């Protein structure tokens, strides 16, 4: 209930011994109540998202057993039929019933946040759940994590609309639900929180972070109630006894960077080409992609179908030869490119982890064959490889490190992970400047903010526009007439006055002259700081953001920038003209 600007504030009324709050008091209480409601809803969203994601994963597993069998192997006809039929059904339903379910879910969630004020329809949530489950369970080379992220965001959007929260809160609720969905899918709350911050929202405040943490924690608690608290993958403790082994992990980083480039290029070329066909042709594409992916499985590589978690576990326990591992990694890139580019709903997280694990296990197996004296396990290389491709392909370097630690529960692997992930990330940025999510948004005709560009932006500070003090500097204990005499006849428009409290006042010439004239008329011998009153220029430091000065230029002609360690010492001044010129120089690529 909003108070009308033209009405008076009603007095408090007494009813049955209780004082009723006035509209003004209600207006003050409402934001606080909304904060508490926001936090409670974050927990509720986490619980609901966790239950939906658990159901989503169970639906995928049930459909996988139903359509592909409990132990699919090469030569089975169902490996060709199931993904083809699943692709056809999802294409028909996506066109006529659920038109907004295509894609992985990450960019769709970002679009809801930045374009649609956090709005995700209930129909989209339902369609994402069933069509992604059908496609992934039917053998398409896609994963459940990205759809889980969008499902969680959709739950948050629906609940926030039903509650009737403000538009600002509606925008924030999408990443809160996204973190809950991803945390339940990964069974890894820290990784989910970091990914949402790194890739979905880019920046965060304490309130938003608190809500994201609560929702992610609640969803993981629900997921672990069903699945247990065990890590997704188990490998032996890593002990780096020979520093030369880090060379092998560095090589893995190089391999991951090149593989990420191959993966991104394949998607960047095939996806827009397939979308250039007419709507009727696009209806057939998921079925054809399913047939081709099924063909890869039929002719000897069924491990590439679906998310491939069992194959990752086998690779970690050295159950494949290095040539077979390498083939699985390359074929997974092909299969995922076909499935995703055809418009089949599903995510790229699991395929990325699969490819990384196969490449890592390849390097580890190769090392065991040719350098048996090194002590690293194949499982550790597979695990590091998962993080390597996650950092290089999805361009989430911080998430990739914690993701490896959380899915393995093994913190002894931290040094190889950081080394390999950093190399892969830097190499990928050099070879492929545009991140894959940004490539996909441009293909969809959207221009969402690039979180990687945000991280790499060089923020300007006040020191970047700092100018030497070129105006008269005087003491506030002097009278206005003495200040004018000290300034002399030299042309000046502004004077800096240091007051007794070591604060500063930027006075215009006409202001000082007016005070001197009034003091002469009244024979007032007061100091200028007394005549000016208690107002002072804001306290600003060189390391503050450059835009922090902009609100003050409507009042002050220049602003003194003070030293942090010596109170009252001015390092220079900034002016509106200087700030604007610095922004202009930065936008045109000028030197800092």
C-alpha positions in Angstrom: 0.0 0.0 0.0 1.7 3.3 -1.1 1.1 6.6 0.6 -0.3 9.3 -1.6 2.0 12.3 -1.9 -0.8 14.8 -1.4 -2.3 13.3 1.8 -1.2 13.9 5.3 0.3 11.2 7.4 -2.4 9.6 9.5 -2.0 9.7 13.2 -1.5 6.4 15.0 -4.8 4.9 16.1 -5.5 3.0 19.3 -7.6 -0.2 18.9 -8.2 -2.5 21.8 -4.9 -1.4 23.5 -2.7 -1.8 20.4 -1.1 1.0 18.5 -1.6 0.6 14.8 1.3 1.7 12.6 0.9 4.7 10.4 1.4 4.5 6.6 4.8 6.2 7.0 5.9 3.5 9.4 4.5 0.8 7.2 6.6 2.2 4.3 9.7 1.9 6.5 8.9 -1.6 7.6 8.0 -3.0 4.1 11.6 -3.1 2.7 12.8 -4.9 5.8 10.0 -7.5 5.6 10.8 -8.0 1.9 14.5 -8.7 2.8 13.5 -11.5 5.2 10.9 -12.8 2.8 13.5 -12.9 0.1 15.9 -15.0 2.2 13.1 -17.4 3.2 11.9 -17.7 -0.4 15.5 -18.5 -1.4 15.5 -21.6 0.9 12.0 -22.6 -0.4 13.2 -22.2 -4.0 16.3 -24.4 -3.2 14.1 -27.1 -1.8 11.7 -27.1 -4.8 14.5 -26.9 -7.3 16.3 -29.8 -5.6 13.2 -32.0 -5.8 12.7 -31.2 -9.4 16.3 -31.8 -10.3 16.3 -35.2 -8.5 13.1 -36.1 -10.4 14.7 -34.9 -13.7 17.8 -37.1 -13.2 15.6 -40.0 -12.3 13.5 -39.5 -15.4 16.7 -39.5 -17.5 18.0 -42.7 -16.0 14.6 -44.4 -16.3 14.3 -43.4 -20.0 17.9 -44.4 -20.7 17.3 -47.9 -19.4 13.9 -48.1 -21.2 15.2 -46.9 -24.5 18.8 -48.0 -24.7 18.8 -50.9 -22.2 20.6 -51.4 -19.0 23.9 -52.3 -20.7 24.0 -50.8 -24.3 26.7 -52.2 -26.5 27.8 -51.9 -30.2 25.6 -53.7 -32.7 22.2 -53.1 -31.0 19.6 -51.8 -33.3 18.0 -49.8 -30.5 21.1 -47.5 -30.5 20.0 -46.3 -33.9 16.3 -46.2 -33.3 16.0 -44.6 -29.8 17.9 -41.3 -30.4 16.3 -40.9 -33.8 12.7 -41.3 -32.4 13.6 -39.1 -29.4 14.9 -36.4 -31.7 11.8 -36.5 -33.8 9.5 -36.3 -30.8 11.4 -33.5 -29.2 11.5 -31.5 -32.5 7.7 -31.8 -32.9 6.9 -30.8 -29.3 9.5 -28.0 -29.4 7.9 -26.5 -32.4 4.2 -26.8 -31.6 4.0 -27.0 -27.8 7.2 -25.8 -26.1 8.8 -23.2 -28.4 11.4 -21.9 -25.9 13.1 -25.0 -24.8 15.9 -25.2 -27.3 19.4 -24.6 -26.2 21.3 -25.5 -23.1 19.6 -23.2 -20.6 22.5 -21.0 -19.6 22.0 -18.3 -22.2 18.2 -18.6 -21.9 18.5 -17.8 -18.2 20.8 -14.8 -18.9 18.3 -13.6 -21.4 15.5 -13.8 -18.8 17.6 -11.8 -16.4 18.8 -9.0 -18.7 15.9 -8.8 -21.2 12.7 -10.1 -19.6 13.1 -8.9 -16.0 13.7 -12.5 -14.8 10.6 -13.9 -16.5 10.6 -17.6 -17.4 7.3 -19.1 -18.3 5.9 -22.2 -16.5 5.5 -23.9 -20.0 9.2 -23.5 -20.6 10.0 -25.2 -17.3 7.7 -28.1 -18.1 9.0 -28.4 -21.6 12.6 -28.2 -20.5 12.1 -31.0 -18.0 10.4 -33.5 -20.3 12.0 -32.8 -23.6 15.6 -32.7 -22.2 14.9 -35.9 -20.2 13.7 -37.6 -23.4 16.6 -36.4 -25.5 19.3 -37.2 -23.0 17.7 -40.5 -21.9 17.2 -41.4 -25.6 21.0 -41.2 -26.2 21.7 -37.7 -27.5 25.1 -36.5 -26.5 24.0 -33.8 -24.1 23.9 -33.4 -20.3 21.4 -32.5 -17.5 23.3 -29.8 -15.7 22.5 -26.8 -17.9 18.7 -27.7 -18.2 18.7 -28.1 -14.4 20.0 -24.6 -14.1 17.2 -23.2 -16.3 14.6 -25.3 -14.4 15.7 -23.9 -11.1 15.6 -20.4 -12.6 12.1 -21.0 -13.9 10.9 -22.2 -10.5 12.3 -19.0 -8.9 10.6 -16.9 -11.6 7.3 -18.6 -11.1 7.4 -18.3 -7.3 8.5 -14.7 -7.3 5.7 -13.7 -9.6 3.1 -15.5 -7.5 4.4 -13.7 -4.4 4.2 -10.4 -6.1 7.7 -9.1 -5.4 9.1 -5.9 -6.9 10.6 -5.8 -10.4 14.1 -5.5 -8.9 13.6 -8.7 -6.9 12.2 -10.5 -9.9 15.5 -9.9 -11.8 17.5 -11.3 -8.9 15.5 -14.4 -8.4 16.5 -16.0 -11.7 20.2 -16.5 -10.6 19.1 -17.6 -7.2 17.0 -20.4 -8.7 19.8 -21.1 -11.3 22.3 -21.7 -8.5 19.9 -24.1 -6.8 19.2 -26.1 -9.9 22.9 -26.4 -10.9 24.0 -27.2 -7.3 21.5 -30.1 -7.1 22.6 -31.4 -10.5 26.3 -31.3 -9.7 25.8 -32.1 -6.0 28.4 -29.3 -5.6 27.1 -26.0 -4.1 30.4 -24.0 -4.3 30.8 -24.7 -8.0 27.2 -23.8 -8.7 27.5 -20.5 -6.8 30.7 -19.6 -8.5 29.4 -20.4 -12.0 26.3 -18.3 -11.5 28.4 -15.4 -10.4 31.0 -15.9 -13.1 28.7 -16.5 -16.1 25.1 -15.5 -15.3 25.2 -12.3 -13.2 28.9 -11.3 -13.4 28.7 -9.1 -10.2 27.2 -9.6 -6.9 26.2 -7.9 -3.7 26.1 -9.3 -0.1 22.3 -9.7 -0.3 22.3 -11.5 -3.6 25.2 -13.8 -2.5 23.4 -14.7 0.7 20.3 -15.7 -1.2 22.3 -17.7 -3.8 24.2 -19.5 -1.0 21.0 -20.3 0.9 19.2 -21.7 -2.2 22.2 -23.7 -3.4 22.7 -25.2 0.1 19.0 -26.1 0.4 18.9 -27.8 -3.0 22.1 -29.8 -2.3 20.7 -31.0 1.1 17.6 -32.3 -0.8 19.7 -33.9 -3.5 22.0 -35.6 -0.9 19.0 -36.9 0.9 18.3 -39.0 -2.2 21.8 -39.6 -3.5 24.0 -39.4 -0.4 26.9 -37.2 0.3 29.6 -39.2 -1.6 31.6 -37.4 -4.2 30.7 -38.1 -7.8 34.1 -39.6 -8.7 36.6 -41.3 -6.5 40.4 -41.3 -7.2 43.4 -42.0 -5.0 45.1 -39.2 -3.1 47.6 -37.4 -5.4 51.2 -37.1 -4.1 53.5 -35.1 -6.3 56.9 -36.6 -5.4 58.5 -35.7 -8.7 58.1 -32.1 -9.9 58.7 -33.3 -13.4 55.1 -34.7 -13.3 53.8 -31.1 -13.5 55.2 -31.0 -17.0 52.7 -33.7 -18.0 49.9 -31.6 -16.4 51.1 -28.6 -18.3 50.9 -30.6 -21.5 47.4 -31.6 -20.6 46.6 -27.9 -20.3 47.9 -27.3 -23.8 45.9 -30.3 -25.2 42.8 -28.9 -23.4 43.2 -25.5 -24.9 43.5 -26.8 -28.5 40.6 -29.2 -28.0 38.4 -26.4 -26.7 39.2 -24.4 -29.8 38.2 -27.4 -32.0 35.0 -27.9 -30.0 34.0 -24.2 -30.2 34.8 -23.9 -33.9 32.7 -26.9 -34.7 29.7 -25.5 -32.9 30.3 -22.0 -34.3 30.2 -23.4 -37.9 27.6 -26.2 -37.8 24.9 -24.5 -35.7 24.3 -21.4 -37.8 24.5 -23.5 -41.0 21.7 -25.9 -39.8 19.6 -22.9 -38.6 19.9 -21.4 -42.1 17.5 -24.1 -43.4 13.7 -23.7 -43.3 11.5 -24.5 -40.4 10.4 -27.9 -41.9 14.0 -28.9 -42.5 14.8 -28.0 -38.9 12.1 -30.4 -37.7 14.1 -33.3 -39.1 17.5 -32.2 -37.9 17.2 -33.6 -34.3 16.2 -36.9 -35.7 19.1 -37.0 -38.1 21.5 -35.9 -35.4 20.1 -38.7 -33.2 20.7 -41.2 -36.1 24.3 -40.1 -36.5 25.0 -40.2 -32.8 23.3 -43.6 -32.6 25.5 -44.7 -35.5 28.6 -43.8 -33.5 27.3 -46.0 -30.7 26.2 -48.8 -33.1 29.6 -49.1 -34.7 31.6 -49.4 -31.5 31.4 -46.4 -29.3 28.2 -46.4 -27.3 30.0 -44.6 -24.5 29.5 -41.2 -26.3 25.7 -41.5 -26.0 24.0 -39.6 -23.2 26.0 -37.8 -20.5 28.6 -40.5 -20.3 29.2 -40.6 -16.5 29.8 -44.3 -16.4 32.5 -44.0 -19.2 34.2 -41.2 -17.2 34.3 -43.5 -14.2 35.8 -46.3 -16.3 38.4 -43.9 -17.7 39.4 -42.8 -14.2 40.0 -46.5 -13.3 42.2 -47.2 -16.3 39.8 -49.5 -18.1 40.5 -48.1 -21.6 43.6 -48.0 -23.8 44.9 -44.6 -24.7 44.0 -44.9 -28.4 40.4 -45.8 -27.4 40.3 -42.9 -24.9 41.5 -40.4 -27.6 38.9 -41.7 -30.0 36.1 -41.3 -27.4 37.2 -37.7 -26.7 37.1 -36.8 -30.4 33.9 -38.6 -31.2 32.2 -37.0 -28.2 33.0 -33.6 -29.6 31.4 -34.7 -32.9 28.4 -36.2 -31.2 27.8 -33.2 -29.0 28.2 -30.8 -31.9 25.6 -32.7 -33.9 23.1 -33.0 -31.0 23.4 -29.4 -29.8 23.5 -27.8 -33.2 20.4 -29.6 -34.3 18.4 -27.7 -31.6 17.8 -30.7 -29.3 17.4 -29.4 -25.8 20.2 -30.4 -23.4 23.4 -29.1 -21.9 27.1 -29.0 -22.6 28.5 -29.4 -19.1 28.5 -33.2 -19.1 29.9 -33.5 -22.6 32.6 -31.0 -21.7 33.6 -33.1 -18.6 33.5 -36.3 -20.7 35.9 -34.9 -23.4 38.2 -33.5 -20.7 38.3 -36.8 -18.8 39.1 -38.8 -21.9 41.9 -36.4 -22.9 43.2 -36.4 -19.4 43.2 -40.2 -19.2 44.9 -40.3 -22.6 47.8 -38.2 -21.3 47.9 -40.2 -18.1 47.9 -43.6 -19.9 50.6 -42.3 -22.3 52.7 -41.2 -19.4 52.4 -44.6 -17.7 53.5 -46.3 -20.9 56.5 -44.1 -21.7 57.4 -42.6 -18.3 56.5 -45.4 -15.8 58.8 -43.9 -13.1 56.4 -41.0 -12.5 53.8 -41.7 -9.8 50.7 -40.0 -11.0 47.5 -42.0 -11.4 45.4 -42.1 -14.6 42.4 -41.1 -12.5 44.1 -37.9 -11.4 44.8 -37.0 -15.0 41.2 -37.7 -16.0 39.9 -35.5 -13.2 42.3 -32.7 -14.0 41.3 -33.0 -17.7 37.7 -32.4 -16.7 38.6 -29.1 -15.2 40.9 -28.2 -18.0 38.2 -28.4 -20.7 35.7 -26.8 -18.4 38.0 -23.8 -18.0 39.0 -23.6 -21.7 35.7 -24.3 -23.4 33.1 -22.9 -21.0 35.6 -20.1 -19.9 34.8 -20.4 -16.2 38.3 -20.7 -14.7 37.4 -20.3 -11.0 34.4 -22.6 -11.2 36.6 -25.2 -13.0 39.0 -25.5 -10.1 36.4 -25.9 -7.4 34.3 -28.1 -9.5 37.1 -30.7 -9.7 37.7 -30.5 -6.0 34.0 -30.9 -5.2 33.1 -33.7 -7.6 36.2 -35.7 -6.4 36.4 -34.7 -2.7 40.2 -34.7 -3.3 42.0 -31.5 -2.3 45.4 -33.0 -2.8 45.0 -32.4 -6.5 44.8 -28.6 -6.2 48.3 -27.8 -7.6 47.9 -29.8 -10.9 44.4 -28.5 -11.4 45.4 -24.8 -11.0 48.4 -25.2 -13.3 46.6 -27.1 -16.1 43.5 -25.0 -15.9 45.4 -21.8 -16.1 47.4 -22.9 -19.2 44.2 -24.1 -20.9 42.2 -21.0 -20.1 45.0 -18.6 -21.3 45.6 -20.6 -24.5 41.9 -20.8 -25.2 41.5 -17.0 -24.8 44.4 -16.5 -27.2 43.2 -18.9 -29.9 39.4 -18.1 -29.4 38.9 -14.6 -28.1 35.1 -14.9 -28.1 33.7 -17.3 -25.4 31.3 -20.0 -26.6 28.3 -18.7 -24.7 28.8 -15.3 -26.4 29.1 -17.0 -29.8 25.8 -18.8 -29.2 24.0 -15.6 -28.1 25.1 -13.8 -31.2 23.9 -16.7 -33.3 20.5 -16.3 -31.6 20.4 -12.6 -32.4 20.9 -11.5 -28.8 23.6 -9.3 -27.3 23.9 -10.3 -23.7 26.7 -8.9 -21.5 29.9 -10.9 -21.8 31.0 -11.9 -18.3 34.5 -12.6 -19.5 34.8 -9.1 -20.9 33.5 -7.7 -17.6 36.2 -9.5 -15.7 38.8 -8.2 -18.1 37.7 -4.6 -18.1 40.2 -2.1 -16.7 38.2 0.1 -14.4 39.3 3.7 -14.3 40.1 5.3 -11.0 40.3 8.9 -9.8 44.1 8.8 -10.1 43.7 8.3 -13.9 42.2 11.8 -14.2 44.3 13.4 -11.5 45.7 16.9 -12.3 48.2 18.9 -10.4 46.9 21.6 -8.1 46.8 24.8 -10.3 44.5 26.9 -8.2 45.2 29.1 -5.2 45.4 27.2 -1.9 44.6 29.1 1.3 43.8 28.5 5.0 40.3 28.6 6.3 41.3 30.7 9.3 41.9 33.7 7.1 39.2 36.3 6.3 37.7 36.6 2.8 39.4 39.9 2.1 42.8 38.6 3.0 42.3 35.6 0.7 41.5 37.9 -2.2 44.7 39.9 -1.4 46.8 36.8 -1.2 45.4 35.5 -4.5 46.4 38.8 -6.2 45.4 39.9 -9.6 46.3 36.6 -11.3 43.3 35.1 -13.2 41.7 32.4 -11.1 38.1 31.1 -10.9 38.4 28.5 -8.0 40.2 28.5 -4.7 40.9 25.5 -2.4 40.4 26.4 1.2 41.8 24.1 3.9 39.6 24.3 7.1 40.7 23.7 10.7 39.3 20.2 10.6 41.7 19.4 7.7 38.7 19.1 5.3 38.6 21.1 2.1 36.3 23.6 0.5 36.4 24.4 -3.3 35.1 28.0 -3.4 34.3 29.9 -6.6 35.8 33.4 -7.0 32.4 35.1 -7.0 31.6 33.3 -3.8 34.7 34.6 -2.0 34.1 38.1 -3.4 30.5 38.1 -2.2 31.6 37.0 1.3 34.3 39.7 1.4 31.8 42.4 0.3 29.3 41.4 2.9 32.0 41.2 5.6 33.2 44.7 4.7 29.6 46.1 5.0 29.0 44.6 8.3 32.5 44.9 9.5 32.5 41.2 10.3 36.0 39.9 10.9 35.1 36.2 11.0 37.2 33.7 9.2 36.0 32.4 5.8 35.4 28.8 7.1 33.1 30.3 9.7 31.2 32.3 7.0 31.0 29.2 4.7 29.4 27.1 7.4 29.9 23.4 8.0 29.7 22.2 4.3 32.9 20.6 2.9 33.9 18.9 -0.3 33.6 15.1 -0.2 36.6 13.1 0.9 37.9 11.2 -2.1 40.9 9.0 -2.6 43.0 8.3 -5.7 42.0 4.6 -5.8 38.3 5.1 -5.9 36.4 4.5 -9.1 36.4 7.4 -11.5 32.6 7.6 -11.7 32.4 8.2 -7.9 33.2 11.8 -8.5 30.5 12.5 -11.1 27.6 13.2 -8.6 29.5 16.0 -6.9 30.3 18.2 -10.0 26.9 19.8 -9.9 27.9 21.4 -6.6 31.7 21.7 -6.8 33.8 23.1 -9.7 36.8 20.9 -8.8 37.3 18.1 -6.2 40.5 17.7 -4.2 41.8 14.1 -4.0 43.4 13.4 -0.6 46.1 11.0 0.5 44.9 8.0 2.5 47.8 7.9 5.0 48.3 11.7 5.7 45.0 13.4 6.5 44.4 16.7 4.7 47.2 16.3 2.2 46.0 16.8 -1.4 47.6 14.7 -4.2 45.8 16.6 -6.9 42.4 17.6 -8.2 39.8 16.4 -10.7 37.4 18.4 -12.7 34.3 17.4 -14.8 36.1 18.3 -18.0 39.1 16.1 -17.0 37.0 13.2 -16.0 35.0 13.3 -19.3 38.2 13.6 -21.3 39.6 10.5 -19.5 36.6 8.5 -20.3 36.7 9.6 -24.0 40.4 8.7 -24.2 39.7 5.3 -22.7 36.8 4.6 -25.1 39.0 5.5 -28.2 41.8 3.2 -27.1 44.1 6.0 -25.8 46.9 5.2 -23.5 46.2 5.3 -19.8 
